[in-house]
């Protein structure tokens, strides 16, 4: 019973951490897109299309996420030797589990950065450039 309670609590806090990461990534991506508003307007005035702008904003968020995944994977592999005795039914360096975690984080990044990217792509270049 005790192990089950620890597993449920670990799952809950893992989900909460994922939610906080998504909210933080959304905020950072939204802020970065708003800071690049003039640049995006110039790009669109010169002929960039909305899907290209969305790809640009999402790619910058995915770059940050990739750096975090690399650092997290390295720390996970290093720390796995300390928690190996606490794991039940898993190897300390279980590659499929790490791959699922990385894919979940990458999917969360895509969802969290899509809305600010879509908002950045819907900018009217004439209005933004007139504001300055």
Residue pairs with C-beta under 8 A, 6 or more apart in sequence:
3 88
7 88
18 104
18 105
18 108
21 105
21 108
22 108
22 111
22 112
23 112
25 61
25 64
25 65
25 108
25 109
25 112
25 113
26 112
26 113
26 115
26 116
28 61
28 64
29 57
29 60
29 61
29 112
29 113
29 116
29 117
30 115
30 116
30 119
32 57
32 60
32 116
33 40
33 57
33 116
33 117
33 119
33 120
34 120
36 120
37 120
37 123
37 128
38 128
38 129
38 132
40 48
40 53
40 120
40 121
40 123
40 128
41 123
41 124
41 125
41 128
41 129
42 125
42 129
43 52
43 53
44 50
44 53
44 121
44 123
44 125
45 125
45 126
45 129
50 121
50 122
51 121
53 117
53 120
53 121
54 114
54 117
54 118
54 120
54 121
55 117
56 117
57 113
57 116
57 117
57 120
57 121
58 110
58 113
58 114
58 117
61 109
61 112
61 113
61 117
62 106
62 109
62 110
62 113
65 105
65 106
65 109
68 105
69 102
69 105
69 106
73 98
73 102
76 98
77 93
80 92
80 93
81 92
83 92
84 91
84 92
90 97
